Amino acid sequence: MAAVPSREVARRVFAREFNDASYTFKESDDERAPVYLLLPTGERANRIFLVGTLTETEDVGEDSEYWQGRVVDPNGDTFFMYAGQYQPDAASMLRELEPPAYVSVVGKPRTYETDDGEVNVSVRPESITTVDEATRDRWVVETAERTIDRIQRFTAADEEDGAAVDEYVRMAREEYDLPVENYRRAVTEALESLEADDEQVEASP
């Protein structure tokens, strides 16, 4: 019997899709079983990998330090992340970093229900690293490719026999009433923003 990998693959996802995700689930009754966030394009995510611009940090803790960070992707959509005493390295980075800065973040999705019954999602960072613009651009291209792959698998289910549909795609169709075209648009906008950046660089004296 193969050993179960200790760490889940960190999924690349744009903030627009991540923030639309609200459904979490476990695949076993084991107390320590991983909790997955179901992405609207039909992929499970126990960890995510994002790169963007850290635009703001704030200590929102009352009795002890609890840092909030806002990371904006190329579409202007925001990932919120929170780190406290149980994420000392990430909290230390949020304390010390001076926005704006490009950062790479690996972390776990966390959902919480607001007083009015809405479900919001945030990231509990495992690691935060400062990166350069080229690294951010590479992440955008790779995340665009991964998102398109998920959308194609999701839409292919329309043409397949029901029994052949990927279980996470089926789950996403049941849990979300969201057009996946929203995320195709996010991909297009992100790639166009890179092209616009390149044109600006070329045009500068």
C-alpha positions in Angstrom: 0.0 0.0 0.0 1.5 3.4 -1.0 2.3 5.8 1.7 0.0 8.8 1.8 2.0 12.0 1.0 2.3 14.2 4.1 1.7 17.4 2.2 -1.0 18.2 -0.3 -0.3 19.8 -3.6 -0.7 23.6 -3.4 -3.2 24.7 -6.0 -2.6 27.8 -8.1 -5.8 29.9 -8.2 -6.7 33.5 -8.9 -8.4 35.5 -6.2 -11.7 35.8 -8.1 -12.2 32.0 -8.0 -10.8 31.6 -4.5 -13.1 34.2 -3.0 -16.1 32.5 -4.7 -15.3 29.2 -3.0 -17.3 28.5 0.2 -17.8 24.8 0.4 -15.4 22.7 2.5 -15.3 18.9 3.1 -13.3 16.0 4.4 -12.9 12.7 2.7 -12.8 10.6 5.9 -14.2 10.7 9.4 -10.7 10.8 10.9 -10.3 13.8 13.1 -7.0 14.6 11.5 -8.2 14.1 7.9 -7.4 17.1 5.7 -10.1 19.7 5.1 -10.5 20.6 1.4 -11.9 23.8 -0.1 -13.9 23.0 -3.2 -13.0 25.4 -6.0 -15.9 26.4 -8.3 -14.0 24.9 -11.3 -14.2 21.5 -9.8 -10.9 21.0 -7.9 -10.2 20.3 -4.3 -7.6 22.4 -2.5 -6.1 21.7 0.9 -3.3 24.2 0.2 -3.0 27.1 -2.2 0.0 28.9 -3.8 -0.4 32.5 -4.7 1.9 35.4 -5.8 0.8 39.0 -5.8 1.3 42.4 -4.4 1.1 42.8 -0.7 -0.7 46.1 -0.4 -1.5 46.3 3.3 -0.7 44.7 6.7 -2.4 45.3 10.0 -2.3 43.8 13.5 -6.0 43.1 14.1 -5.5 41.1 17.3 -7.0 42.2 20.6 -5.1 40.2 23.3 -2.2 39.1 21.1 -0.7 39.9 17.7 -2.9 38.6 14.8 -1.8 40.0 11.5 -4.0 40.6 8.5 -2.4 40.9 5.1 -4.0 41.8 1.8 -2.4 40.4 -1.4 -3.8 41.7 -4.7 -3.5 39.6 -7.9 -3.1 41.2 -11.4 -6.9 41.6 -11.8 -7.1 43.8 -8.7 -8.9 41.0 -6.7 -7.7 40.5 -3.1 -6.6 37.5 -1.1 -6.9 38.0 2.6 -4.5 36.2 4.9 -4.3 36.0 8.7 -1.3 34.8 10.8 -1.0 34.7 14.6 0.9 32.9 17.3 0.5 29.5 15.6 2.1 30.8 12.4 5.0 32.7 13.9 7.1 32.9 10.7 4.3 34.2 8.6 3.2 36.6 11.4 6.8 37.9 11.6 7.0 38.5 7.9 3.7 40.5 8.0 5.0 42.5 10.9 8.3 43.3 9.1 7.3 43.7 5.4 6.8 47.2 4.1 4.0 47.2 1.5 3.8 47.4 -1.5 5.9 44.3 -2.1 5.6 41.2 -4.3 5.2 38.1 -2.2 4.8 34.4 -2.7 2.5 32.7 -0.2 1.7 29.0 0.4 -1.1 28.4 2.9 -4.3 26.7 3.8 -7.8 28.0 2.9 -10.0 28.8 5.9 -13.7 29.6 5.7 -15.8 31.4 8.2 -19.4 32.4 8.4 -20.3 36.0 8.9 -23.2 37.2 11.1 -25.5 37.5 8.1 -24.8 33.9 7.0 -22.3 34.6 4.2 -19.2 32.4 4.0 -15.9 34.2 3.5 -12.6 32.5 2.7 -9.1 33.5 3.7 -5.6 32.1 3.7 -3.7 30.8 6.7 -0.1 31.2 5.5 2.5 28.5 6.1 5.2 30.6 4.4 5.5 34.1 2.9 8.5 35.0 0.8 9.4 38.2 -1.0 9.8 37.7 -4.8 10.5 39.8 -7.9 8.2 40.8 -10.7 9.4 38.0 -13.0 8.4 35.4 -10.4 5.0 37.1 -10.1 4.6 37.1 -13.9 5.5 33.4 -14.1 2.9 32.6 -11.5 0.3 34.4 -13.5 1.0 32.4 -16.6 1.1 29.1 -14.7 -2.1 29.9 -12.8 -3.8 30.9 -16.1 -2.8 27.5 -17.6 -4.0 25.5 -14.5 -7.3 27.5 -14.4 -8.0 26.8 -18.1 -7.2 23.1 -17.6 -9.8 23.0 -14.8 -12.4 24.9 -16.9 -11.9 22.5 -19.8 -12.4 19.5 -17.6 -15.5 21.2 -16.0 -17.1 22.0 -19.4 -16.1 18.7 -21.0 -18.5 17.1 -18.4 -21.4 18.5 -20.5 -20.4 16.2 -23.3 -19.6 13.1 -21.3 -21.7 10.4 -19.9 -22.7 11.3 -16.4 -20.9 8.4 -14.9 -17.6 9.6 -16.3 -17.8 13.1 -14.8 -14.9 13.8 -12.3 -16.3 13.6 -8.7 -15.1 17.1 -7.8 -16.6 18.6 -11.0 -19.9 16.9 -10.1 -19.6 18.3 -6.5 -18.9 21.8 -7.8 -21.9 21.6 -10.0 -24.1 20.7 -7.0 -22.6 23.2 -4.6 -22.2 26.3 -6.8 -24.4 28.1 -9.2 -21.6 30.1 -10.7 -20.7 30.4 -14.4 -17.1 29.1 -14.9 -16.8 31.7 -17.7 -16.1 34.2 -14.9 -12.8 32.5 -14.3 -12.0 32.3 -18.0 -12.4 36.0 -18.0 -10.1 36.3 -15.0 -7.5 34.4 -17.0 -7.8 36.7 -20.0 -7.6 39.8 -17.8 -4.6 38.6 -16.0 -2.7 37.7 -19.1 -3.7 41.1 -20.7 -2.3 42.9 -17.7 1.1 41.2 -18.2 1.1 42.4 -21.9 0.1 45.9 -20.8 3.0 45.9 -18.3 5.4 44.8 -21.0 4.2 47.5 -23.4 4.7 50.1 -20.6 8.3 48.9 -20.1 9.0 49.0 -23.8 7.5 52.5 -24.1 9.5 53.9 -21.2 12.7 55.9 -22.3 
